[in-house]
Amino acid sequence: MAVKIRLARGGAKKRPHYSIVVADSRMPRDGRFLEKLGTYNPLLAKDSEDRVKLNMERVQHWLDQGAQPTDRISRFLEAAGVRAAATRANMKKAEPGKKAKARVAEKAAKAEAASAE
């Protein structure tokens, strides 16, 4: 059985509240889970102690059993010092395309030529 440590969403519309759970990877996001390990409230300030609450003993138990944390959970564990910080691929989705880069270069060349005169 492939076990994951992941978030299960709760709360009202536009007021999310997440439970950190251990679940079979084949179960739906908010469906059946094996154990609740903690909570995550993204509406609280980032420096608030109540933003992320974890039962570290149980988290370590499930990690030892082979449970795989999702990306968000692994970030929580890295912040808590349980896991080593992993290097992540920095996606370049926000980088402009070739034509936009060419337009910027052309505009810069025109501005440089105008300032040289």
Phi and psi restraints in degrees (range 20) as a CNS / XPLOR table:
assign (resid 1 and name C) (resid 2 and name N)
       (resid 2 and name CA) (resid 2 and name C) 1.0 -83.5 20.0 2
assign (resid 2 and name N) (resid 2 and name CA)
       (resid 2 and name C) (resid 3 and name N) 1.0 114.1 20.0 2
assign (resid 2 and name C) (resid 3 and name N)
       (resid 3 and name CA) (resid 3 and name C) 1.0 -106.8 20.0 2
assign (resid 3 and name N) (resid 3 and name CA)
       (resid 3 and name C) (resid 4 and name N) 1.0 137.4 20.0 2
assign (resid 3 and name C) (resid 4 and name N)
       (resid 4 and name CA) (resid 4 and name C) 1.0 -124.3 20.0 2
assign (resid 4 and name N) (resid 4 and name CA)
       (resid 4 and name C) (resid 5 and name N) 1.0 147.9 20.0 2
assign (resid 4 and name C) (resid 5 and name N)
       (resid 5 and name CA) (resid 5 and name C) 1.0 -101.6 20.0 2
assign (resid 5 and name N) (resid 5 and name CA)
       (resid 5 and name C) (resid 6 and name N) 1.0 116.7 20.0 2
assign (resid 5 and name C) (resid 6 and name N)
       (resid 6 and name CA) (resid 6 and name C) 1.0 -148.1 20.0 2
assign (resid 6 and name N) (resid 6 and name CA)
       (resid 6 and name C) (resid 7 and name N) 1.0 178.4 20.0 2
assign (resid 6 and name C) (resid 7 and name N)
       (resid 7 and name CA) (resid 7 and name C) 1.0 -94.3 20.0 2
assign (resid 7 and name N) (resid 7 and name CA)
       (resid 7 and name C) (resid 8 and name N) 1.0 141.5 20.0 2
assign (resid 7 and name C) (resid 8 and name N)
       (resid 8 and name CA) (resid 8 and name C) 1.0 -120.4 20.0 2
assign (resid 8 and name N) (resid 8 and name CA)
       (resid 8 and name C) (resid 9 and name N) 1.0 122.7 20.0 2
assign (resid 8 and name C) (resid 9 and name N)
       (resid 9 and name CA) (resid 9 and name C) 1.0 -79.9 20.0 2
assign (resid 9 and name N) (resid 9 and name CA)
       (resid 9 and name C) (resid 10 and name N) 1.0 141.9 20.0 2
assign (resid 9 and name C) (resid 10 and name N)
       (resid 10 and name CA) (resid 10 and name C) 1.0 -141.8 20.0 2
assign (resid 10 and name N) (resid 10 and name CA)
       (resid 10 and name C) (resid 11 and name N) 1.0 -172.2 20.0 2
assign (resid 10 and name C) (resid 11 and name N)
       (resid 11 and name CA) (resid 11 and name C) 1.0 90.6 20.0 2
assign (resid 11 and name N) (resid 11 and name CA)
       (resid 11 and name C) (resid 12 and name N) 1.0 173.8 20.0 2
assign (resid 11 and name C) (resid 12 and name N)
       (resid 12 and name CA) (resid 12 and name C) 1.0 -86.9 20.0 2
assign (resid 12 and name N) (resid 12 and name CA)
       (resid 12 and name C) (resid 13 and name N) 1.0 177.0 20.0 2
assign (resid 12 and name C) (resid 13 and name N)
       (resid 13 and name CA) (resid 13 and name C) 1.0 -60.4 20.0 2
assign (resid 13 and name N) (resid 13 and name CA)
       (resid 13 and name C) (resid 14 and name N) 1.0 131.2 20.0 2
assign (resid 13 and name C) (resid 14 and name N)
       (resid 14 and name CA) (resid 14 and name C) 1.0 64.3 20.0 2
assign (resid 14 and name N) (resid 14 and name CA)
       (resid 14 and name C) (resid 15 and name N) 1.0 10.3 20.0 2
assign (resid 14 and name C) (resid 15 and name N)
       (resid 15 and name CA) (resid 15 and name C) 1.0 -132.5 20.0 2
assign (resid 15 and name N) (resid 15 and name CA)
       (resid 15 and name C) (resid 16 and name N) 1.0 67.8 20.0 2
assign (resid 15 and name C) (resid 16 and name N)
       (resid 16 and name CA) (resid 16 and name C) 1.0 -71.2 20.0 2
assign (resid 16 and name N) (resid 16 and name CA)
       (resid 16 and name C) (resid 17 and name N) 1.0 150.7 20.0 2
assign (resid 16 and name C) (resid 17 and name N)
       (resid 17 and name CA) (resid 17 and name C) 1.0 -147.9 20.0 2
assign (resid 17 and name N) (resid 17 and name CA)
       (resid 17 and name C) (resid 18 and name N) 1.0 130.2 20.0 2
assign (resid 17 and name C) (resid 18 and name N)
       (resid 18 and name CA) (resid 18 and name C) 1.0 -116.4 20.0 2
assign (resid 18 and name N) (resid 18 and name CA)
       (resid 18 and name C) (resid 19 and name N) 1.0 144.4 20.0 2
assign (resid 18 and name C) (resid 19 and name N)
       (resid 19 and name CA) (resid 19 and name C) 1.0 -101.6 20.0 2
assign (resid 19 and name N) (resid 19 and name CA)
       (resid 19 and name C) (resid 20 and name N) 1.0 137.8 20.0 2
assign (resid 19 and name C) (resid 20 and name N)
       (resid 20 and name CA) (resid 20 and name C) 1.0 -93.3 20.0 2
assign (resid 20 and name N) (resid 20 and name CA)
       (resid 20 and name C) (resid 21 and name N) 1.0 115.7 20.0 2
assign (resid 20 and name C) (resid 21 and name N)
       (resid 21 and name CA) (resid 21 and name C) 1.0 -127.9 20.0 2
assign (resid 21 and name N) (resid 21 and name CA)
       (resid 21 and name C) (resid 22 and name N) 1.0 160.8 20.0 2
assign (resid 21 and name C) (resid 22 and name N)
       (resid 22 and name CA) (resid 22 and name C) 1.0 -104.3 20.0 2
assign (resid 22 and name N) (resid 22 and name CA)
       (resid 22 and name C) (resid 23 and name N) 1.0 123.8 20.0 2
assign (resid 22 and name C) (resid 23 and name N)
       (resid 23 and name CA) (resid 23 and name C) 1.0 -142.9 20.0 2
assign (resid 23 and name N) (resid 23 and name CA)
       (resid 23 and name C) (resid 24 and name N) 1.0 155.8 20.0 2
assign (resid 23 and name C) (resid 24 and name N)
       (resid 24 and name CA) (resid 24 and name C) 1.0 -64.9 20.0 2
assign (resid 24 and name N) (resid 24 and name CA)
       (resid 24 and name C) (resid 25 and name N) 1.0 135.2 20.0 2
assign (resid 24 and name C) (resid 25 and name N)
       (resid 25 and name CA) (resid 25 and name C) 1.0 -64.1 20.0 2
assign (resid 25 and name N) (resid 25 and name CA)
       (resid 25 and name C) (resid 26 and name N) 1.0 -17.5 20.0 2
assign (resid 25 and name C) (resid 26 and name N)
       (resid 26 and name CA) (resid 26 and name C) 1.0 -84.8 20.0 2
assign (resid 26 and name N) (resid 26 and name CA)
       (resid 26 and name C) (resid 27 and name N) 1.0 -11.0 20.0 2
assign (resid 26 and name C) (resid 27 and name N)
       (resid 27 and name CA) (resid 27 and name C) 1.0 -79.8 20.0 2
assign (resid 27 and name N) (resid 27 and name CA)
       (resid 27 and name C) (resid 28 and name N) 1.0 153.7 20.0 2
assign (resid 27 and name C) (resid 28 and name N)
       (resid 28 and name CA) (resid 28 and name C) 1.0 -66.1 20.0 2
assign (resid 28 and name N) (resid 28 and name CA)
       (resid 28 and name C) (resid 29 and name N) 1.0 161.8 20.0 2
assign (resid 28 and name C) (resid 29 and name N)
       (resid 29 and name CA) (resid 29 and name C) 1.0 -52.7 20.0 2
assign (resid 29 and name N) (resid 29 and name CA)
       (resid 29 and name C) (resid 30 and name N) 1.0 -48.5 20.0 2
assign (resid 29 and name C) (resid 30 and name N)
       (resid 30 and name CA) (resid 30 and name C) 1.0 -102.2 20.0 2
assign (resid 30 and name N) (resid 30 and name CA)
       (resid 30 and name C) (resid 31 and name N) 1.0 16.5 20.0 2
assign (resid 30 and name C) (resid 31 and name N)
       (resid 31 and name CA) (resid 31 and name C) 1.0 -88.9 20.0 2
assign (resid 31 and name N) (resid 31 and name CA)
       (resid 31 and name C) (resid 32 and name N) 1.0 -148.0 20.0 2
assign (resid 31 and name C) (resid 32 and name N)
       (resid 32 and name CA) (resid 32 and name C) 1.0 -65.0 20.0 2
assign (resid 32 and name N) (resid 32 and name CA)
       (resid 32 and name C) (resid 33 and name N) 1.0 139.6 20.0 2
assign (resid 32 and name C) (resid 33 and name N)
       (resid 33 and name CA) (resid 33 and name C) 1.0 -136.8 20.0 2
assign (resid 33 and name N) (resid 33 and name CA)
       (resid 33 and name C) (resid 34 and name N) 1.0 164.3 20.0 2
assign (resid 33 and name C) (resid 34 and name N)
       (resid 34 and name CA) (resid 34 and name C) 1.0 -86.8 20.0 2
assign (resid 34 and name N) (resid 34 and name CA)
       (resid 34 and name C) (resid 35 and name N) 1.0 -42.1 20.0 2
assign (resid 34 and name C) (resid 35 and name N)
       (resid 35 and name CA) (resid 35 and name C) 1.0 -158.1 20.0 2
assign (resid 35 and name N) (resid 35 and name CA)
       (resid 35 and name C) (resid 36 and name N) 1.0 144.5 20.0 2
assign (resid 35 and name C) (resid 36 and name N)
       (resid 36 and name CA) (resid 36 and name C) 1.0 -93.3 20.0 2
assign (resid 36 and name N) (resid 36 and name CA)
       (resid 36 and name C) (resid 37 and name N) 1.0 125.9 20.0 2
assign (resid 36 and name C) (resid 37 and name N)
       (resid 37 and name CA) (resid 37 and name C) 1.0 -104.4 20.0 2
assign (resid 37 and name N) (resid 37 and name CA)
       (resid 37 and name C) (resid 38 and name N) 1.0 -17.1 20.0 2
assign (resid 37 and name C) (resid 38 and name N)
       (resid 38 and name CA) (resid 38 and name C) 1.0 171.5 20.0 2
assign (resid 38 and name N) (resid 38 and name CA)
       (resid 38 and name C) (resid 39 and name N) 1.0 -166.9 20.0 2
assign (resid 38 and name C) (resid 39 and name N)
       (resid 39 and name CA) (resid 39 and name C) 1.0 -135.3 20.0 2
assign (resid 39 and name N) (resid 39 and name CA)
       (resid 39 and name C) (resid 40 and name N) 1.0 160.1 20.0 2
assign (resid 39 and name C) (resid 40 and name N)
       (resid 40 and name CA) (resid 40 and name C) 1.0 -141.8 20.0 2
assign (resid 40 and name N) (resid 40 and name CA)
       (resid 40 and name C) (resid 41 and name N) 1.0 123.8 20.0 2
assign (resid 40 and name C) (resid 41 and name N)
       (resid 41 and name CA) (resid 41 and name C) 1.0 -119.4 20.0 2
assign (resid 41 and name N) (resid 41 and name CA)
       (resid 41 and name C) (resid 42 and name N) 1.0 99.4 20.0 2
assign (resid 41 and name C) (resid 42 and name N)
       (resid 42 and name CA) (resid 42 and name C) 1.0 -70.4 20.0 2
assign (resid 42 and name N) (resid 42 and name CA)
       (resid 42 and name C) (resid 43 and name N) 1.0 -10.7 20.0 2
assign (resid 42 and name C) (resid 43 and name N)
       (resid 43 and name CA) (resid 43 and name C) 1.0 -80.1 20.0 2
assign (resid 43 and name N) (resid 43 and name CA)
       (resid 43 and name C) (resid 44 and name N) 1.0 -16.3 20.0 2
assign (resid 43 and name C) (resid 44 and name N)
       (resid 44 and name CA) (resid 44 and name C) 1.0 -80.3 20.0 2
assign (resid 44 and name N) (resid 44 and name CA)
       (resid 44 and name C) (resid 45 and name N) 1.0 161.4 20.0 2
assign (resid 44 and name C) (resid 45 and name N)
       (resid 45 and name CA) (resid 45 and name C) 1.0 -63.0 20.0 2
assign (resid 45 and name N) (resid 45 and name CA)
       (resid 45 and name C) (resid 46 and name N) 1.0 150.6 20.0 2
assign (resid 45 and name C) (resid 46 and name N)
       (resid 46 and name CA) (resid 46 and name C) 1.0 -64.0 20.0 2
assign (resid 46 and name N) (resid 46 and name CA)
       (resid 46 and name C) (resid 47 and name N) 1.0 -26.3 20.0 2
assign (resid 46 and name C) (resid 47 and name N)
       (resid 47 and name CA) (resid 47 and name C) 1.0 -92.1 20.0 2
assign (resid 47 and name N) (resid 47 and name CA)
       (resid 47 and name C) (resid 48 and name N) 1.0 2.0 20.0 2
assign (resid 47 and name C) (resid 48 and name N)
       (resid 48 and name CA) (resid 48 and name C) 1.0 -72.1 20.0 2
assign (resid 48 and name N) (resid 48 and name CA)
       (resid 48 and name C) (resid 49 and name N) 1.0 138.5 20.0 2
assign (resid 48 and name C) (resid 49 and name N)
       (resid 49 and name CA) (resid 49 and name C) 1.0 -71.3 20.0 2
assign (resid 49 and name N) (resid 49 and name CA)
       (resid 49 and name C) (resid 50 and name N) 1.0 -24.7 20.0 2
assign (resid 49 and name C) (resid 50 and name N)
       (resid 50 and name CA) (resid 50 and name C) 1.0 -85.0 20.0 2
assign (resid 50 and name N) (resid 50 and name CA)
       (resid 50 and name C) (resid 51 and name N) 1.0 -2.4 20.0 2
assign (resid 50 and name C) (resid 51 and name N)
       (resid 51 and name CA) (resid 51 and name C) 1.0 -63.7 20.0 2
assign (resid 51 and name N) (resid 51 and name CA)
       (resid 51 and name C) (resid 52 and name N) 1.0 -48.2 20.0 2
assign (resid 51 and name C) (resid 52 and name N)
       (resid 52 and name CA) (resid 52 and name C) 1.0 -127.5 20.0 2
assign (resid 52 and name N) (resid 52 and name CA)
       (resid 52 and name C) (resid 53 and name N) 1.0 121.4 20.0 2
assign (resid 52 and name C) (resid 53 and name N)
       (resid 53 and name CA) (resid 53 and name C) 1.0 -120.8 20.0 2
assign (resid 53 and name N) (resid 53 and name CA)
       (resid 53 and name C) (resid 54 and name N) 1.0 127.9 20.0 2
assign (resid 53 and name C) (resid 54 and name N)
       (resid 54 and name CA) (resid 54 and name C) 1.0 -133.6 20.0 2
assign (resid 54 and name N) (resid 54 and name CA)
       (resid 54 and name C) (resid 55 and name N) 1.0 142.7 20.0 2
assign (resid 54 and name C) (resid 55 and name N)
       (resid 55 and name CA) (resid 55 and name C) 1.0 -89.2 20.0 2
assign (resid 55 and name N) (resid 55 and name CA)
       (resid 55 and name C) (resid 56 and name N) 1.0 95.8 20.0 2
assign (resid 55 and name C) (resid 56 and name N)
       (resid 56 and name CA) (resid 56 and name C) 1.0 -65.4 20.0 2
assign (resid 56 and name N) (resid 56 and name CA)
       (resid 56 and name C) (resid 57 and name N) 1.0 -31.5 20.0 2
assign (resid 56 and name C) (resid 57 and name N)
       (resid 57 and name CA) (resid 57 and name C) 1.0 -62.5 20.0 2
assign (resid 57 and name N) (resid 57 and name CA)
       (resid 57 and name C) (resid 58 and name N) 1.0 -45.6 20.0 2
assign (resid 57 and name C) (resid 58 and name N)
       (resid 58 and name CA) (resid 58 and name C) 1.0 -71.0 20.0 2
assign (resid 58 and name N) (resid 58 and name CA)
       (resid 58 and name C) (resid 59 and name N) 1.0 -35.6 20.0 2
assign (resid 58 and name C) (resid 59 and name N)
       (resid 59 and name CA) (resid 59 and name C) 1.0 -61.1 20.0 2
assign (resid 59 and name N) (resid 59 and name CA)
       (resid 59 and name C) (resid 60 and name N) 1.0 -46.9 20.0 2
assign (resid 59 and name C) (resid 60 and name N)
       (resid 60 and name CA) (resid 60 and name C) 1.0 -63.1 20.0 2
assign (resid 60 and name N) (resid 60 and name CA)
       (resid 60 and name C) (resid 61 and name N) 1.0 -38.9 20.0 2
assign (resid 60 and name C) (resid 61 and name N)
       (resid 61 and name CA) (resid 61 and name C) 1.0 -58.2 20.0 2
assign (resid 61 and name N) (resid 61 and name CA)
       (resid 61 and name C) (resid 62 and name N) 1.0 -48.3 20.0 2
assign (resid 61 and name C) (resid 62 and name N)
       (resid 62 and name CA) (resid 62 and name C) 1.0 -70.3 20.0 2
assign (resid 62 and name N) (resid 62 and name CA)
       (resid 62 and name C) (resid 63 and name N) 1.0 -34.2 20.0 2
assign (resid 62 and name C) (resid 63 and name N)
       (resid 63 and name CA) (resid 63 and name C) 1.0 -64.8 20.0 2
assign (resid 63 and name N) (resid 63 and name CA)
       (resid 63 and name C) (resid 64 and name N) 1.0 -38.9 20.0 2
assign (resid 63 and name C) (resid 64 and name N)
       (resid 64 and name CA) (resid 64 and name C) 1.0 -65.7 20.0 2
assign (resid 64 and name N) (resid 64 and name CA)
       (resid 64 and name C) (resid 65 and name N) 1.0 -29.4 20.0 2
assign (resid 64 and name C) (resid 65 and name N)
       (resid 65 and name CA) (resid 65 and name C) 1.0 -78.9 20.0 2
assign (resid 65 and name N) (resid 65 and name CA)
       (resid 65 and name C) (resid 66 and name N) 1.0 -8.2 20.0 2
assign (resid 65 and name C) (resid 66 and name N)
       (resid 66 and name CA) (resid 66 and name C) 1.0 104.4 20.0 2
assign (resid 66 and name N) (resid 66 and name CA)
       (resid 66 and name C) (resid 67 and name N) 1.0 10.6 20.0 2
assign (resid 66 and name C) (resid 67 and name N)
       (resid 67 and name CA) (resid 67 and name C) 1.0 -68.2 20.0 2
assign (resid 67 and name N) (resid 67 and name CA)
       (resid 67 and name C) (resid 68 and name N) 1.0 139.3 20.0 2
assign (resid 67 and name C) (resid 68 and name N)
       (resid 68 and name CA) (resid 68 and name C) 1.0 -102.9 20.0 2
assign (resid 68 and name N) (resid 68 and name CA)
       (resid 68 and name C) (resid 69 and name N) 1.0 121.1 20.0 2
assign (resid 68 and name C) (resid 69 and name N)
       (resid 69 and name CA) (resid 69 and name C) 1.0 -77.1 20.0 2
assign (resid 69 and name N) (resid 69 and name CA)
       (resid 69 and name C) (resid 70 and name N) 1.0 148.8 20.0 2
assign (resid 69 and name C) (resid 70 and name N)
       (resid 70 and name CA) (resid 70 and name C) 1.0 -73.6 20.0 2
assign (resid 70 and name N) (resid 70 and name CA)
       (resid 70 and name C) (resid 71 and name N) 1.0 174.6 20.0 2
assign (resid 70 and name C) (resid 71 and name N)
       (resid 71 and name CA) (resid 71 and name C) 1.0 -60.3 20.0 2
assign (resid 71 and name N) (resid 71 and name CA)
       (resid 71 and name C) (resid 72 and name N) 1.0 -46.4 20.0 2
assign (resid 71 and name C) (resid 72 and name N)
       (resid 72 and name CA) (resid 72 and name C) 1.0 -63.9 20.0 2
assign (resid 72 and name N) (resid 72 and name CA)
       (resid 72 and name C) (resid 73 and name N) 1.0 -42.4 20.0 2
assign (resid 72 and name C) (resid 73 and name N)
       (resid 73 and name CA) (resid 73 and name C) 1.0 -66.9 20.0 2
assign (resid 73 and name N) (resid 73 and name CA)
       (resid 73 and name C) (resid 74 and name N) 1.0 -38.7 20.0 2
assign (resid 73 and name C) (resid 74 and name N)
       (resid 74 and name CA) (resid 74 and name C) 1.0 -64.9 20.0 2
assign (resid 74 and name N) (resid 74 and name CA)
       (resid 74 and name C) (resid 75 and name N) 1.0 -32.0 20.0 2
assign (resid 74 and name C) (resid 75 and name N)
       (resid 75 and name CA) (resid 75 and name C) 1.0 -66.3 20.0 2
assign (resid 75 and name N) (resid 75 and name CA)
       (resid 75 and name C) (resid 76 and name N) 1.0 -40.1 20.0 2
assign (resid 75 and name C) (resid 76 and name N)
       (resid 76 and name CA) (resid 76 and name C) 1.0 -61.7 20.0 2
assign (resid 76 and name N) (resid 76 and name CA)
       (resid 76 and name C) (resid 77 and name N) 1.0 -42.8 20.0 2
assign (resid 76 and name C) (resid 77 and name N)
       (resid 77 and name CA) (resid 77 and name C) 1.0 -68.1 20.0 2
assign (resid 77 and name N) (resid 77 and name CA)
       (resid 77 and name C) (resid 78 and name N) 1.0 -34.9 20.0 2
assign (resid 77 and name C) (resid 78 and name N)
       (resid 78 and name CA) (resid 78 and name C) 1.0 -65.8 20.0 2
assign (resid 78 and name N) (resid 78 and name CA)
       (resid 78 and name C) (resid 79 and name N) 1.0 -40.3 20.0 2
assign (resid 78 and name C) (resid 79 and name N)
       (resid 79 and name CA) (resid 79 and name C) 1.0 -66.5 20.0 2
assign (resid 79 and name N) (resid 79 and name CA)
       (resid 79 and name C) (resid 80 and name N) 1.0 -32.1 20.0 2
assign (resid 79 and name C) (resid 80 and name N)
       (resid 80 and name CA) (resid 80 and name C) 1.0 -81.5 20.0 2
assign (resid 80 and name N) (resid 80 and name CA)
       (resid 80 and name C) (resid 81 and name N) 1.0 -11.2 20.0 2
assign (resid 80 and name C) (resid 81 and name N)
       (resid 81 and name CA) (resid 81 and name C) 1.0 86.4 20.0 2
assign (resid 81 and name N) (resid 81 and name CA)
       (resid 81 and name C) (resid 82 and name N) 1.0 13.1 20.0 2
assign (resid 81 and name C) (resid 82 and name N)
       (resid 82 and name CA) (resid 82 and name C) 1.0 -81.4 20.0 2
assign (resid 82 and name N) (resid 82 and name CA)
       (resid 82 and name C) (resid 83 and name N) 1.0 -37.5 20.0 2
assign (resid 82 and name C) (resid 83 and name N)
       (resid 83 and name CA) (resid 83 and name C) 1.0 -117.5 20.0 2
assign (resid 83 and name N) (resid 83 and name CA)
       (resid 83 and name C) (resid 84 and name N) 1.0 154.3 20.0 2
assign (resid 83 and name C) (resid 84 and name N)
       (resid 84 and name CA) (resid 84 and name C) 1.0 -74.0 20.0 2
assign (resid 84 and name N) (resid 84 and name CA)
       (resid 84 and name C) (resid 85 and name N) 1.0 146.2 20.0 2
assign (resid 84 and name C) (resid 85 and name N)
       (resid 85 and name CA) (resid 85 and name C) 1.0 -66.1 20.0 2
assign (resid 85 and name N) (resid 85 and name CA)
       (resid 85 and name C) (resid 86 and name N) 1.0 127.6 20.0 2
assign (resid 85 and name C) (resid 86 and name N)
       (resid 86 and name CA) (resid 86 and name C) 1.0 -96.0 20.0 2
assign (resid 86 and name N) (resid 86 and name CA)
       (resid 86 and name C) (resid 87 and name N) 1.0 147.4 20.0 2
assign (resid 86 and name C) (resid 87 and name N)
       (resid 87 and name CA) (resid 87 and name C) 1.0 -84.1 20.0 2
assign (resid 87 and name N) (resid 87 and name CA)
       (resid 87 and name C) (resid 88 and name N) 1.0 134.5 20.0 2
assign (resid 87 and name C) (resid 88 and name N)
       (resid 88 and name CA) (resid 88 and name C) 1.0 -115.1 20.0 2
assign (resid 88 and name N) (resid 88 and name CA)
       (resid 88 and name C) (resid 89 and name N) 1.0 151.2 20.0 2
assign (resid 88 and name C) (resid 89 and name N)
       (resid 89 and name CA) (resid 89 and name C) 1.0 -72.1 20.0 2
assign (resid 89 and name N) (resid 89 and name CA)
       (resid 89 and name C) (resid 90 and name N) 1.0 123.5 20.0 2
assign (resid 89 and name C) (resid 90 and name N)
       (resid 90 and name CA) (resid 90 and name C) 1.0 -87.3 20.0 2
assign (resid 90 and name N) (resid 90 and name CA)
       (resid 90 and name C) (resid 91 and name N) 1.0 104.1 20.0 2
assign (resid 90 and name C) (resid 91 and name N)
       (resid 91 and name CA) (resid 91 and name C) 1.0 -68.4 20.0 2
assign (resid 91 and name N) (resid 91 and name CA)
       (resid 91 and name C) (resid 92 and name N) 1.0 143.7 20.0 2
assign (resid 91 and name C) (resid 92 and name N)
       (resid 92 and name CA) (resid 92 and name C) 1.0 -105.1 20.0 2
assign (resid 92 and name N) (resid 92 and name CA)
       (resid 92 and name C) (resid 93 and name N) 1.0 40.7 20.0 2
assign (resid 92 and name C) (resid 93 and name N)
       (resid 93 and name CA) (resid 93 and name C) 1.0 -68.2 20.0 2
assign (resid 93 and name N) (resid 93 and name CA)
       (resid 93 and name C) (resid 94 and name N) 1.0 -30.6 20.0 2
assign (resid 93 and name C) (resid 94 and name N)
       (resid 94 and name CA) (resid 94 and name C) 1.0 -84.5 20.0 2
assign (resid 94 and name N) (resid 94 and name CA)
       (resid 94 and name C) (resid 95 and name N) 1.0 -5.9 20.0 2
assign (resid 94 and name C) (resid 95 and name N)
       (resid 95 and name CA) (resid 95 and name C) 1.0 -71.6 20.0 2
assign (resid 95 and name N) (resid 95 and name CA)
       (resid 95 and name C) (resid 96 and name N) 1.0 135.1 20.0 2
assign (resid 95 and name C) (resid 96 and name N)
       (resid 96 and name CA) (resid 96 and name C) 1.0 -63.4 20.0 2
assign (resid 96 and name N) (resid 96 and name CA)
       (resid 96 and name C) (resid 97 and name N) 1.0 157.0 20.0 2
assign (resid 96 and name C) (resid 97 and name N)
       (resid 97 and name CA) (resid 97 and name C) 1.0 -77.8 20.0 2
assign (resid 97 and name N) (resid 97 and name CA)
       (resid 97 and name C) (resid 98 and name N) 1.0 -178.0 20.0 2
assign (resid 97 and name C) (resid 98 and name N)
       (resid 98 and name CA) (resid 98 and name C) 1.0 -63.6 20.0 2
assign (resid 98 and name N) (resid 98 and name CA)
       (resid 98 and name C) (resid 99 and name N) 1.0 -44.0 20.0 2
assign (resid 98 and name C) (resid 99 and name N)
       (resid 99 and name CA) (resid 99 and name C) 1.0 -65.7 20.0 2
assign (resid 99 and name N) (resid 99 and name CA)
       (resid 99 and name C) (resid 100 and name N) 1.0 -41.4 20.0 2
assign (resid 99 and name C) (resid 100 and name N)
       (resid 100 and name CA) (resid 100 and name C) 1.0 -64.6 20.0 2
assign (resid 100 and name N) (resid 100 and name CA)
       (resid 100 and name C) (resid 101 and name N) 1.0 -39.7 20.0 2
assign (resid 100 and name C) (resid 101 and name N)
       (resid 101 and name CA) (resid 101 and name C) 1.0 -64.1 20.0 2
assign (resid 101 and name N) (resid 101 and name CA)
       (resid 101 and name C) (resid 102 and name N) 1.0 -39.9 20.0 2
assign (resid 101 and name C) (resid 102 and name N)
       (resid 102 and name CA) (resid 102 and name C) 1.0 -64.4 20.0 2
assign (resid 102 and name N) (resid 102 and name CA)
       (resid 102 and name C) (resid 103 and name N) 1.0 -41.2 20.0 2
assign (resid 102 and name C) (resid 103 and name N)
       (resid 103 and name CA) (resid 103 and name C) 1.0 -62.4 20.0 2
assign (resid 103 and name N) (resid 103 and name CA)
       (resid 103 and name C) (resid 104 and name N) 1.0 -41.8 20.0 2
assign (resid 103 and name C) (resid 104 and name N)
       (resid 104 and name CA) (resid 104 and name C) 1.0 -64.4 20.0 2
assign (resid 104 and name N) (resid 104 and name CA)
       (resid 104 and name C) (resid 105 and name N) 1.0 -42.5 20.0 2
assign (resid 104 and name C) (resid 105 and name N)
       (resid 105 and name CA) (resid 105 and name C) 1.0 -64.8 20.0 2
assign (resid 105 and name N) (resid 105 and name CA)
       (resid 105 and name C) (resid 106 and name N) 1.0 -40.8 20.0 2
assign (resid 105 and name C) (resid 106 and name N)
       (resid 106 and name CA) (resid 106 and name C) 1.0 -64.4 20.0 2
assign (resid 106 and name N) (resid 106 and name CA)
       (resid 106 and name C) (resid 107 and name N) 1.0 -42.8 20.0 2
assign (resid 106 and name C) (resid 107 and name N)
       (resid 107 and name CA) (resid 107 and name C) 1.0 -64.5 20.0 2
assign (resid 107 and name N) (resid 107 and name CA)
       (resid 107 and name C) (resid 108 and name N) 1.0 -39.5 20.0 2
assign (resid 107 and name C) (resid 108 and name N)
       (resid 108 and name CA) (resid 108 and name C) 1.0 -66.5 20.0 2
assign (resid 108 and name N) (resid 108 and name CA)
       (resid 108 and name C) (resid 109 and name N) 1.0 -38.2 20.0 2
assign (resid 108 and name C) (resid 109 and name N)
       (resid 109 and name CA) (resid 109 and name C) 1.0 -65.7 20.0 2
assign (resid 109 and name N) (resid 109 and name CA)
       (resid 109 and name C) (resid 110 and name N) 1.0 -41.3 20.0 2
assign (resid 109 and name C) (resid 110 and name N)
       (resid 110 and name CA) (resid 110 and name C) 1.0 -63.2 20.0 2
assign (resid 110 and name N) (resid 110 and name CA)
       (resid 110 and name C) (resid 111 and name N) 1.0 -43.3 20.0 2
assign (resid 110 and name C) (resid 111 and name N)
       (resid 111 and name CA) (resid 111 and name C) 1.0 -64.5 20.0 2
assign (resid 111 and name N) (resid 111 and name CA)
       (resid 111 and name C) (resid 112 and name N) 1.0 -38.2 20.0 2
assign (resid 111 and name C) (resid 112 and name N)
       (resid 112 and name CA) (resid 112 and name C) 1.0 -68.3 20.0 2
assign (resid 112 and name N) (resid 112 and name CA)
       (resid 112 and name C) (resid 113 and name N) 1.0 -39.4 20.0 2
assign (resid 112 and name C) (resid 113 and name N)
       (resid 113 and name CA) (resid 113 and name C) 1.0 -67.4 20.0 2
assign (resid 113 and name N) (resid 113 and name CA)
       (resid 113 and name C) (resid 114 and name N) 1.0 -38.6 20.0 2
assign (resid 113 and name C) (resid 114 and name N)
       (resid 114 and name CA) (resid 114 and name C) 1.0 -68.1 20.0 2
assign (resid 114 and name N) (resid 114 and name CA)
       (resid 114 and name C) (resid 115 and name N) 1.0 -36.5 20.0 2
assign (resid 114 and name C) (resid 115 and name N)
       (resid 115 and name CA) (resid 115 and name C) 1.0 -75.4 20.0 2
assign (resid 115 and name N) (resid 115 and name CA)
       (resid 115 and name C) (resid 116 and name N) 1.0 -24.3 20.0 2
assign (resid 115 and name C) (resid 116 and name N)
       (resid 116 and name CA) (resid 116 and name C) 1.0 -75.3 20.0 2
assign (resid 116 and name N) (resid 116 and name CA)
       (resid 116 and name C) (resid 117 and name N) 1.0 -23.1 20.0 2
